[in-house]
Amino acid sequence: MATPPITIHAPTPSGARPVTVHVNNRDERLGLAHSDNDLIVFLADAGLADPKRILDNRAVVQWQGAEAHQYKAT
């Protein structure tokens, strides 16, 4: 099974980053990540195997609005 596209959106004013996964022709919100650890937990709960390894895989994960792994308000 292919890994679905994951979007890490721009940080909110508090620095949290909304996380969505595109499944069944729609975006499903996984939560607000305040750190890579939060992100890994969300992706594991969504059923992705070894989510830590895919965080920098541009074919799967798209970081928007700020540098990857940055959780500060911009």
C-alpha positions in Angstrom: 0.0 0.0 0.0 1.3 3.5 -0.9 1.7 6.1 1.7 -0.9 8.8 1.3 0.2 12.5 0.8 0.8 14.3 4.2 0.8 18.1 4.6 2.4 19.9 7.5 0.8 23.3 7.2 2.2 26.7 8.2 2.6 27.3 12.0 -0.4 29.0 13.7 0.3 32.1 15.9 1.0 29.7 18.8 3.6 27.8 16.7 1.5 24.6 16.3 1.3 23.1 12.8 -1.9 21.6 11.5 -1.3 18.2 10.0 -3.5 16.6 7.3 -3.4 13.4 5.3 -5.1 13.1 1.8 -7.2 9.9 1.8 -10.2 8.9 -0.3 -10.1 12.2 -2.3 -10.3 14.4 0.8 -8.0 15.9 3.4 -8.4 14.5 6.9 -7.0 16.5 9.8 -4.8 14.5 12.1 -4.1 17.2 14.7 -1.9 20.1 15.7 1.8 19.3 16.0 3.9 21.3 18.4 7.0 19.1 17.7 8.3 16.3 15.5 7.4 13.9 18.3 3.7 15.0 18.1 3.9 14.6 14.3 5.3 11.1 14.6 2.5 10.1 17.1 -0.2 11.4 14.7 1.2 9.5 11.7 1.7 6.3 13.7 -1.9 6.6 15.0 -3.0 7.0 11.3 -1.4 3.7 10.5 1.8 4.7 8.8 4.7 2.4 9.4 7.9 4.0 10.7 6.7 7.6 10.4 10.0 9.0 11.6 11.7 7.9 8.4 9.2 9.7 6.1 9.3 13.2 7.7 11.9 14.4 5.2 10.6 12.4 2.2 9.3 15.1 -0.2 7.4 12.5 -2.2 5.2 11.8 0.8 5.4 14.8 3.2 4.9 18.5 2.2 6.0 21.1 4.7 4.2 24.5 4.0 4.6 28.0 5.2 7.9 27.5 7.2 11.0 25.3 7.1 10.6 21.7 7.9 10.8 20.8 11.6 10.1 24.5 12.6 7.4 25.0 15.2 7.7 28.7 15.9 5.1 31.2 14.8 6.3 33.0 11.7 
